[in-house]
């Protein structure tokens, strides 16, 4: 009887793992286009457009929005911020992947971009 219970438990676990993989894949397919936001320390005089690693950034005053239909990158959150800061200038805010960068990490990002 114990073997039957172990077999049932194994089947239930395998089914759960399979279902979670399907749900994760479905969620990734529906994620939609990439979008990020940044705030510049120094505002731009006129609206500017710039491509940063496949993302089209548009800046007006001190607000910048980055958009891409698809974003296939293995860059870390910090490396992504560093590339944006290197291209657009020192940042006072960076938002991407559903989260805003905290002030300490933002300082690190700007310092790395300046080097």
Buried (B, 14 or more C-beta within 10 A) or exposed (E): EEEEEEEEEEEEEEEEEEEEEEEEEEEEEEEEEBBBBBBBEEEBEEEEEBEBBEBBBEBEEBBBBBEBEEBEBEEEBBBBBBBBBBBBBBBEBBBBEEEEBEEEBBEBBBEBBEE
